[in-house]
Amino acid sequence: MKPLILYGTETGNAEMLAEDIASHLGDAQLLNMSDATVAALTAAGLLIVVCSTYGEGELPSGARALHAAVEAARPDLSNLRFAAFSLGDKATYPDTFARGGAIWAETLSALGARQLGEIATHDAAGADLAEEIALPWIDDIMAEA
Amino acid sequence: MSAPSIAIVGAGPAGLFTAQALRRALPTAPITVIDRLPVPFGLLRYGVAPDHQGTKAIARQFERLFERENVRFCGGIEVGADLPLETLRRGHTIVVLAAGLQGDRPLAIPGDDLPGIIGSGRLTRWFNDHPDEAGFDPPIGRRVAIIGNGNVALDIARIFAKSEAEFAGSDLSPRTLARISAAGVEEIVVIGRGQADAARFDPALLKEFTRLGETHVKAEVAGSEASQSPVATALREIDGTGALPGNARRRLTFRFGLTPKHIRSADGALVLHLARTSGDGNEAAIATDTVITAIGFDAGRTGLPRTEWLQGDGTLAVRIAPGLYASGWFRRGPRGTIPDNRAEAREVADRIVADVSCGAVPAVSTDIQADLFARAVSYAGWTAIRDREIAEAPAGRVRIKCPTAAQMRAIAAGAPAP
């Protein structure tokens, strides 16, 4: 099944990672949360969320409108399977590290969507590159999907 | 349409986000980013605090522009000094000025030029090893007063408030840390004109102060007790945190509602005289050794005639003249964060693409590329500097920055550092 890669970004790091995942998969649809509607979510069968974290564990500004719309519409997502990758900065924000992807996982799960795998995270202050974590992770997710 | 040739002046976040947006819209256009320093990344490298490496990680996006997306770097060429802007314009269809703002806005009160007073931009450059400040020895004493209520003031307060161990994982140089430690800072006061709920501190960044191991934190939020604003709430939360008063090596106090009136020197120190901003006639005096002004930036030293282009609202138009554009702080003044610069860069790129599409751009009359690249530090030169900085990082540091432009040029040229 062709996955929808839905990304929420503030400075572009999550966008770059989402593009890397899309190129790695080859056959995937890439969509910025700031351009997405609730209908795009309900139409997807397999969703890969890539989302950064801003401020005190908040969603990036480009993701907030979509999240609010999903929370308001409360669509039945029992036909949706999803995986989530979360970006954050553990050194500066240890208490709220990488909440962005987790917020989406909580919302999607509450609406009946089934989560594949664990939420993967990347620490911007760490030594690893995001794609080095994300590409093996997405291979495992796609094997499970 | 044929691909326009593009030169961007300034390899900081504003210039590089503009390059990124233009590359997406114009995949075949030659794009060159010029910086007065031999190294790229501007405020990401020299403004973002050395202990905020996560923020600096945006550089990964910009490295891709140069490594994979055919954007070229020309370092060590100052447009308006080494290269006339008119020459650059004759050689490119589009020139985007994203050179930032380097000057510290002065307090503009009597005594604001006394020894012991330092602008926040200069101090920030110094603790980030900016080559312009390689010879600067900042007069830091035991008592430090920081005037300003933005995130720059927070960065400076935090750099003085942290213990040596708390800089693990940063790129603060041992030389700079030794200088800060030798000052033996005991008292840090951050002073705002407005009340706590009017402070422009990022509440998330205030949380960092609760974790300080050597510094006791006080926030005098009287007058904002009832405010539910995120910043007032965060300030109430950090009040009384950090090290316990009995164990603390120093104290950090946030004070509000005080307007600086004049500074005088007394007995080898400074006295900062303030009036209550509320106008109740009450005054305060703070004895201190060092005053740091963190009240904003202006154009400072630049060879570009920015003031001639200013509009009535204090900003520049996106399009200054046919083929000449502005982006980032250079365009709109010293307000806004890295994400704001990214959003603006996309708007500037949209405007350029629209102008290119309808032919509203000048023709190129000369080819200056060969001369430009012959004089510049290339991206390969920068990666040689970068690799050396990482390889020579001391324990607990992610890099040690090359301190002078001459050493940068030598490493870039493959020569032993002088």
Interface residues (C-beta under 8 A of the other chain):
Chain A: E10 T11 G12 N13 M16 G55 E56 S61 D89 K90 A91 T92 Y93 D95 T96 D123 A124 A125 L129
Chain B: F17 Q20 D51 H52 Q53 G54 T55 A57 I58 R60 Q61 R64 G169 D202 P203 A204 L205 K207 E208 I338 P339 R342
